[in-house]
Amino acid sequence: MQASTATLHQQVEALVPLIEERAPLAEQQRKPDDEVMASLAETGLFRAFVPAAFGGDEIDTDAFIDLGLLISRACTATGWVSTFYMEHNWMLAHFPRQTQQAVFAANGYILAPASISPGGRAEVTEGGYRLSGQWSWGTGVMHADYVLLNAMVEGSEEGPRLFLLPRSEVTVLDTWYAAGMAATGSNDIKVENIFVPEDYTCVLKDMAVGRGAGLPAKGAERFRHPMMPLLCIAAAIPALGAAQRALELFRARLEGRKLYGMSGKQVDRPSAQILYGEASARVRAAELILRDVGRRLSAWGRTEEVCPMEERAEMRLSAALAVRECRDTVRRLMDSSGASAHLSTHPMQRIVRDINTLSCHTVFDTDIGAENYGRLLLGLKPASPV
């Protein structure tokens, strides 16, 4: 671990008690805690994927996972917002160079939700586009200074574009009433006929393969790999952190819990020992899968070749399977934690609700992921973008 990354790790780790303490309040307020987000920003965390040319750290994927896990073990929802904030700066690195210069010069990074589902339409106009639409799942919008919105351009055959707008130019709709991940504040975003300059847009298919127009001709290995697997890692880190924290909570209950009508503690029962041992191994396996995806992704950034669709599909599916393993393990731990773990004061119930909701993200649909990978292995075209 580089010295700068080690220092960042220590600074984020020091915030873990605050993040954990504020997690219930963040859920009640349906948005990340203001002090927590300000404190995370002060560490420099959100410069993690800003290009070095603009003062960023360009951390590797293992460091990304390590940092995200620190936050996610304390609060799944805050971890989710934080990893996406980091990853969305990676996306900005694919926008035109002059746009990066202007935007990063202001604060060194952006805090932005990114909706990659095309929820709007854009019309070509002089110097840029007129954008209108409504986008759901605006993770990070509650503390944002910019937003990244995906839309189809009328009359264009190049596919969807990603549009970068100041937060002040959009309307945030109070729509985020969710059973889990409530603290993400992922409200809808609405735009009505807003002008976006050409330089503040990026063709999504170029970014998707790590070849956005804003990358330099040489170097920039941190950005020359495909987008979707990095997005999957960003979304999977909070699930892994949630499962790790659930293991800690379950062990604490084992060591102190007595079962009604039986002598001894739950920790003395072979069934509990088996469950804890298997759950620990399954969560560890999920972490190994996720780190393997990250390392292979980084390796593609060091080559001049574009990562083929088959491998992109496999990395996405692997991340989805790791998340499913974490979710199912948390459910099993909850089933054996007793009724008091369901009380609103116990963090386990929030972890269960958060990971149930998190695992429904479209990138973790294992049927879609497996179908795409299987079709590519069989020499067929994928059923959906990879």
Helices and strands as residue ranges (DSSP letters): H 3-14, H 16-29, H 34-43, G 45-47, G 52-54, H 61-74, H 76-92, H 97-107, E 114-125, E 128-135, G 141-143, E 146-153, E 161-166, G 167-169, E 171-173, G 182-184, E 188-197, G 198-200, E 201-203, H 204-208, G 221-223, H 227-256, G 266-268, H 270-301, H 309-335, G 339-342, H 347-358, G 362-364, H 366-377
